[in-house]
Amino acid sequence: MTRTVRLLILLVLSLVPIVPTAPAVAHEGPPFPIVVDHRAGPYMVSIWTDPDIGTGVVYVILEPPKGMESLPPGEARVRVGVQPVTKRLPEVFYDAEAQPVRHGARYFTEAKFDRGEMWRIRAVVEGPQGGGEAGAEVEATPDGTLGPGSLVLYLMPFLAIGFIWLKAILRRREAAAPQPSVQR
């Protein structure tokens, strides 16, 4: 092995301890459904969530009861309860805010998830037509970011290619340089 290759390997190995690792179960992206078209009293309820550790988002979508074409904005009151499945913490409720949509109703709230584990999410709906609830279990996961060390991690392939390219250019120059002739 040449000295430069050994130095490159040493550099890569020395950076490994500062690059944080992220669990493979991390989810980053839009909310995903955990309950779809569940009857909760007179309403059809769907729950979409992105339960990131720290702060996660929860959307509750309501379809109008039979006989109604649409729901007046803010007609129903929606509260979202979250609790670890292990019940190590009491259930905490968050009031969901109505958001404007063309059909039905959509409610939004942010919920706190303090660690990565299974959580029960429950939507409690109360309205003039009646009330009900729907819920499911979901796993809270890291938000998918690697933190400041991600810059180093993502730059590594480009730095390695740049190093190899530079080394190839230097070798070509060395080979193309005129060799001093030895006179006897």
N, C-alpha and C positions, 0 to 999 in steps of 0.2 A: 504494500500500500504506500502511496506517496504521502508526503507530509500534508499536503493540502486536503486530501481526502480524509485523513485522520482528524485534521482540524475541523472539517465540516461535520463529521460524525460526532466529535466532542461537543461542538456548538449545539447540534440538534439534541443530544442527550442532556446537555446542561439546561436547556429550555423546558424540558418535559416537566420538571417539578412545578414550574410557575404557570403552566397551562391548566386551567381548571377542567375537570371532566363533567359532562352532563349525562344524566341517566338516559338510556335509550327510549324510555317511555315518555319523554317530554313531548308536549303537544304545543305547537304554535300555529295559529291560524284562526279562522273564523269559528264562531260557536258551532256546536254540533247538537243534534237532537238527542234528548234522553227520554222524553215522553212525547208521543205523537198521537193526536186525536183521542185523548182519554176523556171520557164523560165525567165531568165534575159538576154535579147538580144539573142545571139547564145548559151549561156551556160545554163546548168541546175545547179541551186545553192541550196545548203543546208547549213543552219546555225545551229551550235551547240554552246551552251553557258552554263556557270556556273556563273551567275551574282551575285557574293558575294559582300556584302557591303564592300567598300574599293577597292579591285582590283578583277575584274572578268575576266574570260577567254572567248574568242570567237574564234571559228573555222569556216572557210568558206570553203566548199568543192565544187569544180567545176567539172562537167562532161564535156567532150569535145563536141564541136559543132558537128552536123551531118556531116558525111563524114570524120571526123578525129578519129583515134583510140585512141590517147592520146594527152595530152597537154605537150608541151615542158616545162621544169621547169622554173618558173618565167616568162612565156610568158605573163600572165595577171597581171595587177596591181589591188590589192584589198585594198580598204579602208573601215574601219568600223566606222560608225557614231553612237554615242549614245547621247540621250537627254531624260530628264524626259518628260513624257507625258504631264505634266502640263506646260511645256515650261518655267519653272522658270530659267533654264540655257540654254545657246545657245548650239546647237549641236556641239559636239567635234568629230573630225575624228582621227583615228589611222591607220597608215599604217600596213597592215598585211604582215608577212613574209612567203614566200613559204617554205613548209616542204616537204621532200622527201616521195613519196608514189608510189605504183606500177601502179595505174590506176587513171586517172584524176589528180586533183591537190588539195592540202590542204594548206590553209593559216591560220596563227595563230597570234593573238594579245591579249594583255591585255588591259582592259578598266577600267576606274575609275567610281565607283558608290558611291556617297557620302552619300546616305541614302536609306532606304528601302521604295521603292515606285515603281510604274510602269514606265518602261523605254522603249523607242523605240530604237531598234537596227536595223541599216540599213547597208547592204553590197553593196558597189558600185564597180562594176567590169568594168575594161577597158582593152581591148586587141586588137590585130591586126584584129580579126574577128568581132569586134564591142564591145558594152558595154551594161550594164543594171544594174538594182538594184533589191534587194529583202530585205524585212524587216518584222519585227513583234514586238509586245510588250511583255515584260516579266517583272516579278517582281524581283527586287534586294532583296536578303535576307541575313541575317547574315550567317557567314561561318559555323555555327553549333558548334563551340567550346564554352565552358562555361568559359574559362579562368582558373586562378589559383585555384579558389574555386571548380573546378570540382574534384580535387583530394579528397577533403573533402567529397563531395557529393558521389563519387563512393566508398569511403572507408566505408561509414556509414553502409551498410548492413553487411560487413565483421566484423566491430567492434562490431555491435550488436550481431551477431552470436557468436563471440569470448567471449563477455561478458556473454551471456547466458550459453555457454559451461563451462566457468570458474566457474560461480555460481553453476552449477549442480555438478561439481567435488567437490567444497567445501562443498556442502550439503551432498554428499555421504561420504566424509571423516568424516564429523561431525556425521553422522548416524552410521558409522562403528567404530568410536572410542569407546573404552570401557567406559561405564558409571561407575562413582565411586559408589560403593555400600554403602549404608547407613546402618551402624550397630547399632543395638539397644541394 
